[in-house]
Amino acid sequence: MFERALTQVKYNKDGDLLFSVSKDHVICVWFSQNGERLGTYHGHQGAVWTIDSNPTSSILASGAADNTVRLWDIKTGKLIKTWDLPTAVKRVEFSEDGLFLVATTEQRMGHLGSILVYSINPDIEGEQDDEPSLKITCEQSKATVVAWSYLNKYIIAAHENGTISQYDSKTGEQLLNVQVHEKGPLVMDMQMSPDRTYFITASKDKTSKILDVNTLQVLKKFETDTPLNSAAITTKKEFVILGGGQEARDVTTTAARQGKFEARFYHKIFEDEVGRVRGHFGPLNTIAVHPAGVSYASGGEDGYVRLHHFDKSYFDFMYEVERTRAQH
Amino acid sequence: EDLIMESEASAIVIEARRRLLEEWRAWRSRIERDLAEEREDAGLPPFGADEEKEMEGATVIE
């Protein structure tokens, strides 16, 4: 297993593979069914912050503290493209058709944070463009996380100041900008629903919210007692999974006993907490749900990736109103 | 008397949940219809149509 803190875990579209990255410089790929390690991707020279695989599971994209975005041949592990950027890359994501990749760069002295879009050639042997097809400069506040809406219509970005923006993905024009989270605590994660019509956020302000991708209207709010690092939407069941926790050095050592390091399940529609899963010895940094909703993975500050397959009681769990409504 | 209070309270909770569920489902059906239209305009099959088959291999414990 890992020695360093996990930064992101992500399933491929079919859900048979799970990718993980950490503050190590190595990317790992696991079989999601049994947790067996399938391989590693070597080349990054710094903490790897983010990964995503394209819809055909042929290309893996990664972004790292070494100021590069890289593309990898998933099957062979071969590095197929490196884009050198002025600052670290905190998030990458393929569009739903896999033809574009969005990446965010950090703000550093002399460099404003930016959002870059690259056209992706799906042919692994083919050439990739050297320059981005679109560059959005974040004049106001750098983007911490970005995601694509359905049909590549919008790029959604969460900013350091707690606002969320909607950009036209063709022109880069900012269409909406809404204050969703507190200014100060960062928005750490943003994940789309399977059809990319709504998304969930996770903030250090201890809340998680679900927003409509078209209007950026807040539809649901989940309140917790701990800073959040990750939030994921389950399929098959109407739940969300939230993870976070305060670093041991920030609080008393009883944090683990108090359950601060548990994955928390909330009902997506009723906003109630419905259960918790233990397992990590430090904050949960990242959570991903299997696309078919059969399992989830979490990556912790403790350096472990944990895989959980849902059991019968999970699938059976239903509120009375859902049960009666389901019978109609 | 406590029991009556409790059952009234739970009736309110249940009613609130029923309303939330209906609101959510109404919103979803509107969004799904809009998405289907936009996908059709773009010459794409309805969302998820190509995935149903691939997902058959997944082990669903139900």
Contacts between the chains, C-beta under 8 A, distances in Angstrom:
chain1	res1	chain2	res2	distance
A	14	B	54	5.9
A	15	B	58	6.2
A	33	B	59	7.7
A	150	B	35	6.1
A	150	B	38	7.7
A	150	B	47	7.6
A	151	B	38	6.1
A	151	B	39	7.0
A	151	B	42	6.2
A	151	B	44	7.8
A	194	B	48	7.6
A	195	B	32	7.6
A	195	B	35	6.2
A	195	B	47	4.8
A	195	B	48	7.3
A	197	B	31	5.0
A	197	B	32	7.8
A	197	B	35	6.0
A	198	B	31	7.7
A	212	B	31	7.8
A	219	B	24	8.0
A	219	B	27	7.4
A	236	B	60	7.5
A	269	B	20	5.4
A	269	B	21	5.8
A	269	B	24	4.7
A	270	B	17	5.5
A	270	B	20	5.9
A	270	B	21	7.9
A	290	B	58	7.7
A	291	B	55	7.7
A	292	B	55	5.2
A	292	B	58	4.0
A	292	B	60	6.6
A	293	B	60	7.9
A	294	B	58	5.8
A	294	B	59	6.2
A	294	B	60	5.7
A	294	B	61	7.0
A	309	B	61	7.3
A	310	B	61	6.6
A	311	B	61	6.3
A	312	B	61	5.9
A	312	B	62	7.3
A	315	B	60	8.0
A	315	B	61	6.5
A	315	B	62	5.0
A	319	B	17	6.2
A	320	B	14	6.6
A	321	B	14	6.0
A	321	B	17	4.6
A	321	B	18	4.9
A	321	B	21	5.7
A	322	B	21	6.7
A	325	B	18	7.5
A	325	B	21	6.0
